[in-house]
Amino acid sequence: MKRRRSFIGLIFILVFTVMLSACTSNNENKASENVDLLQEVKDRGVLKVGVMGTYQPYNFLNEKKEMDGFDADIAKEIGKRLGVDVEFVAQEFSGMIAGLQAEKFDTVISQMTITDERKKQMDFTDPYITNHVKIIVADSDQSITSVEDFKGKDIGVGLGTNDETYLRTELLPKVGDFTIKTYDDVITSLKDLDAGRIDATINNMYAIKPVIEKNGFKIKAVGEPIKSDQAGIAVRKGNETFITELNRILNEMKEDGTYKEIYVKWFDEEPQE
């Protein structure tokens, strides 16, 4: 009888120990999930920023193989005001959200358009730029002047971008059948347009102007802007303190004129927003 009681007692102790261990583990996991990203970045002394690195003049490698561009300058200024260094992590845009969620970087500062769908996966700061998207065609093309002319055509667009979503969810049902061809970078889509392998693409002139000038592409923008997009800094969900601080810094940059200086440097005009 005593042996039986001792055996039952031993089982009780083992079960209690397992439960206590599980609770401790859960508490540790919750504590890990609730780590203050802002404090983590400051303690680390480095802000890791996800960028395409191929999207001139927003973010690209310059002749010194350093990350440069409008987004890069915004990121560097944020790092300066946080008192940390900035480390850029190049990532194809189609994998940007997954990279952020996998903690490859702390933020995305790479023309990430704010959309309701993306808000389900990550949080955004206030918009830091508005881009106007236009139709781009070959210089010799007279057949496309508006989105209604896309029917039966081959249209190029960046893979995983808001422009791709726009083509698939809004224009296809409205205009009728046209073929969508996706690209991992802007320059390849413009090469195909220049060579006649696609009939048109959509993008903003800030993005394609330096590529056109450098490569001598015979292409042009037509018609009025078909839509306007606002980009924000993306951060993993659950980091409200970090978002608040980033918004404070962006507002401060606009108030003291730093934002305007960066904007004029890259676009040769003052911000309209």
C-alpha positions as CSV (number, residue, x, y, z in Angstrom):
1,M,0.0,0.0,0.0
2,K,2.9,2.3,0.9
3,R,4.6,1.5,-2.3
4,R,1.4,2.4,-4.2
5,R,1.1,5.7,-2.4
6,S,4.7,6.5,-3.1
7,F,4.3,5.6,-6.8
8,I,1.2,7.9,-7.0
9,G,3.1,10.7,-5.2
10,L,6.0,10.4,-7.6
11,I,3.6,10.6,-10.6
12,F,2.0,13.7,-9.1
13,I,5.4,15.4,-8.6
14,L,6.4,14.6,-12.2
15,V,3.2,16.0,-13.7
16,F,3.5,19.1,-11.5
17,T,7.1,19.6,-12.7
18,V,6.1,19.2,-16.4
19,M,3.3,21.7,-15.9
20,L,5.5,24.2,-14.1
21,S,8.1,23.9,-16.9
22,A,5.5,24.5,-19.6
23,C,4.2,27.6,-17.8
24,T,7.7,28.9,-17.4
25,S,8.4,28.3,-21.1
26,N,5.1,30.0,-22.1
27,N,6.0,33.0,-20.0
28,E,9.4,33.2,-21.5
29,N,7.9,33.0,-25.1
30,K,5.4,35.8,-24.2
31,A,8.2,37.9,-22.8
32,S,10.2,37.3,-26.0
33,E,7.2,38.2,-28.2
34,N,6.7,41.5,-26.2
35,V,10.3,42.7,-26.5
36,D,10.4,46.4,-27.2
37,L,11.8,46.6,-30.7
38,L,12.8,50.2,-30.3
39,Q,14.8,49.4,-27.2
40,E,16.3,46.3,-29.0
41,V,17.5,48.5,-31.9
42,K,19.0,51.0,-29.5
43,D,20.7,48.3,-27.5
44,R,22.0,46.6,-30.6
45,G,23.2,50.0,-32.0
46,V,22.0,49.0,-35.5
47,L,18.8,49.5,-37.4
48,K,18.4,46.8,-40.0
49,V,16.5,48.1,-43.1
50,G,15.0,46.0,-45.9
51,V,15.3,47.5,-49.4
52,M,15.2,46.2,-52.9
53,G,18.5,47.9,-53.8
54,T,17.6,48.0,-57.5
55,Y,15.0,50.8,-57.5
56,Q,16.8,54.0,-58.5
57,P,16.3,56.8,-57.4
58,Y,14.6,55.3,-54.3
59,N,17.2,52.7,-53.3
60,F,20.1,51.4,-55.3
61,L,23.9,50.6,-55.1
62,N,25.9,53.6,-56.2
63,E,29.4,53.5,-57.9
64,K,31.0,52.9,-54.5
65,K,28.7,49.9,-54.0
66,E,27.0,51.7,-51.1
67,M,23.2,51.9,-50.7
68,D,22.0,55.2,-52.0
69,G,18.7,57.0,-52.9
70,F,15.7,58.7,-51.4
71,D,14.7,55.8,-49.2
72,A,18.3,55.2,-48.2
73,D,18.7,58.8,-47.1
74,I,15.4,58.7,-45.2
75,A,16.7,55.5,-43.4
76,K,20.1,57.1,-42.6
77,E,18.5,60.2,-41.1
78,I,16.2,58.0,-39.0
79,G,19.2,56.0,-37.8
80,K,21.0,59.3,-37.0
81,R,18.1,60.5,-34.9
82,L,17.8,57.2,-33.1
83,G,21.5,57.3,-32.4
84,V,22.3,54.0,-34.2
85,D,24.0,52.8,-37.4
86,V,21.9,51.6,-40.4
87,E,22.5,48.3,-42.0
88,F,20.7,47.7,-45.4
89,V,19.5,44.2,-46.3
90,A,18.8,43.7,-50.0
91,Q,15.7,41.7,-50.7
92,E,13.6,41.1,-53.8
93,F,10.3,42.9,-53.3
94,S,8.2,39.7,-53.7
95,G,9.9,38.4,-50.6
96,M,9.9,41.6,-48.6
97,I,7.0,40.8,-46.3
98,A,8.3,37.3,-45.5
99,G,11.7,38.7,-44.8
100,L,10.3,41.3,-42.4
101,Q,8.3,38.6,-40.6
102,A,11.3,36.3,-40.4
103,E,13.2,39.1,-38.7
104,K,15.8,39.5,-41.4
105,F,15.4,43.2,-40.9
106,D,13.6,45.6,-38.4
107,T,11.8,47.8,-41.0
108,V,11.1,48.0,-44.7
109,I,11.9,51.4,-46.2
110,S,11.6,50.5,-49.9
111,Q,8.5,52.2,-51.4
112,M,6.1,49.8,-49.6
113,T,2.7,51.1,-50.6
114,I,0.2,51.2,-47.7
115,T,-2.8,49.0,-48.4
116,D,-5.6,47.4,-46.3
117,E,-4.3,43.9,-47.2
118,R,-0.8,44.7,-46.1
119,K,-2.0,46.2,-42.9
120,K,-3.2,42.7,-42.0
121,Q,0.4,41.4,-42.1
122,M,2.4,44.4,-40.8
123,D,2.1,47.9,-39.3
124,F,2.9,51.1,-41.1
125,T,4.1,54.6,-40.1
126,D,2.3,57.6,-41.5
127,P,3.0,58.0,-45.3
128,Y,6.4,59.5,-46.1
129,I,5.9,59.9,-49.9
130,T,3.1,59.9,-52.5
131,N,3.8,58.5,-56.0
132,H,1.7,59.0,-59.1
133,V,1.6,56.0,-61.4
134,K,1.3,56.4,-65.2
135,I,1.2,54.2,-68.3
136,I,4.5,53.7,-70.0
137,V,4.8,52.7,-73.6
138,A,7.3,52.7,-76.5
139,D,7.9,56.0,-78.2
140,S,6.4,54.7,-81.4
141,D,3.3,53.3,-79.9
142,Q,0.1,55.2,-80.7
143,S,-2.4,52.4,-79.7
144,I,-2.3,52.8,-75.9
145,T,-3.3,56.1,-74.3
146,S,-5.4,54.9,-71.4
147,V,-6.0,51.7,-69.4
148,E,-9.0,50.9,-71.6
149,D,-6.5,50.2,-74.4
150,F,-4.9,47.4,-72.4
151,K,-7.4,44.8,-73.7
152,G,-5.6,42.1,-75.6
153,K,-2.1,43.5,-74.7
154,D,0.9,42.3,-72.7
155,I,1.4,44.4,-69.7
156,G,4.5,44.3,-67.5
157,V,4.6,45.0,-63.8
158,G,6.7,44.4,-60.7
159,L,6.2,41.0,-59.0
160,G,4.4,41.3,-55.6
161,T,3.9,45.1,-56.0
162,N,0.8,47.1,-55.3
163,D,0.7,47.8,-59.1
164,E,0.4,44.1,-59.8
165,T,-2.5,43.8,-57.3
166,Y,-4.1,46.9,-59.0
167,L,-3.8,45.2,-62.5
168,R,-5.3,41.9,-61.3
169,T,-8.0,43.0,-59.0
170,E,-9.2,46.3,-60.5
171,L,-8.2,46.6,-64.1
172,L,-8.7,43.1,-65.4
173,P,-12.4,42.9,-64.3
174,K,-13.0,46.4,-65.6
175,V,-11.1,46.4,-68.9
176,G,-11.2,42.8,-70.0
177,D,-8.6,40.2,-70.8
178,F,-5.0,41.3,-71.1
179,T,-1.8,39.4,-70.2
180,I,0.2,40.3,-67.1
181,K,3.9,39.6,-67.2
182,T,5.7,40.1,-63.8
183,Y,9.3,41.2,-63.2
184,D,11.7,41.2,-60.2
185,D,13.2,44.6,-61.1
186,V,12.3,47.7,-63.1
187,I,15.1,47.7,-65.6
188,T,14.2,44.3,-67.0
189,S,10.6,45.3,-67.6
190,L,11.8,48.5,-69.4
191,K,14.2,46.5,-71.5
192,D,11.3,44.2,-72.6
193,L,9.2,47.2,-73.3
194,D,11.9,48.9,-75.4
195,A,12.4,45.6,-77.3
196,G,8.7,45.1,-78.0
197,R,8.3,42.0,-75.8
198,I,5.5,43.7,-73.8
199,D,3.2,46.5,-74.9
200,A,3.1,48.6,-71.8
201,T,4.0,48.8,-68.1
202,I,2.8,51.0,-65.3
203,N,5.1,52.9,-62.9
204,N,5.9,56.4,-61.7
205,M,8.3,58.7,-63.7
206,Y,10.6,59.2,-60.6
207,A,11.4,55.5,-60.7
208,I,12.0,55.1,-64.4
209,K,13.5,58.4,-65.4
210,P,17.1,57.6,-64.4
211,V,16.9,54.1,-66.0
212,I,15.6,55.5,-69.2
213,E,18.4,58.1,-69.3
214,K,21.1,55.7,-68.5
215,N,20.0,53.0,-71.0
216,G,18.7,55.2,-73.8
217,F,15.3,53.4,-73.9
218,K,12.8,54.8,-76.4
219,I,9.8,54.8,-74.2
220,K,7.4,57.5,-72.8
221,A,4.6,58.1,-70.3
222,V,1.1,58.7,-71.7
223,G,-2.1,60.1,-70.3
224,E,-2.9,61.3,-66.8
225,P,-1.8,59.4,-63.7
226,I,-4.0,56.2,-63.3
227,K,-3.6,56.2,-59.5
228,S,-1.6,57.6,-56.6
229,D,0.0,55.5,-53.9
230,Q,1.3,56.4,-50.5
231,A,4.3,54.5,-49.1
232,G,5.1,54.1,-45.4
233,I,7.8,52.5,-43.3
234,A,6.7,48.9,-42.5
235,V,7.3,47.2,-39.2
236,R,6.3,43.8,-37.7
237,K,3.0,43.9,-35.9
238,G,3.0,44.5,-32.1
239,N,5.6,47.3,-32.1
240,E,3.5,50.4,-31.4
241,T,6.3,52.1,-29.4
242,F,8.6,51.8,-32.4
243,I,6.0,53.1,-34.8
244,T,5.2,56.1,-32.6
245,E,8.9,57.0,-32.5
246,L,9.3,56.6,-36.3
247,N,6.3,58.9,-36.8
248,R,7.8,61.4,-34.4
249,I,11.1,61.4,-36.3
250,L,9.4,61.7,-39.7
251,N,7.3,64.7,-38.5
252,E,10.4,66.3,-37.0
253,M,12.3,65.9,-40.3
254,K,9.4,67.6,-42.2
255,E,9.2,70.4,-39.6
256,D,13.0,71.2,-39.6
257,G,13.3,71.0,-43.5
258,T,15.5,67.9,-43.6
259,Y,12.8,65.9,-45.5
260,K,12.4,68.7,-48.1
261,E,16.2,68.7,-48.6
262,I,16.3,64.9,-49.3
263,Y,13.3,65.1,-51.6
264,V,14.7,68.0,-53.7
265,K,18.1,66.2,-53.9
266,W,16.5,63.1,-55.6
267,F,13.5,64.5,-57.5
268,D,14.6,68.1,-58.4
269,E,11.3,69.5,-57.1
270,E,9.7,70.2,-53.7
271,P,7.3,67.7,-52.2
272,Q,3.7,68.4,-53.1
273,E,2.1,66.8,-50.0
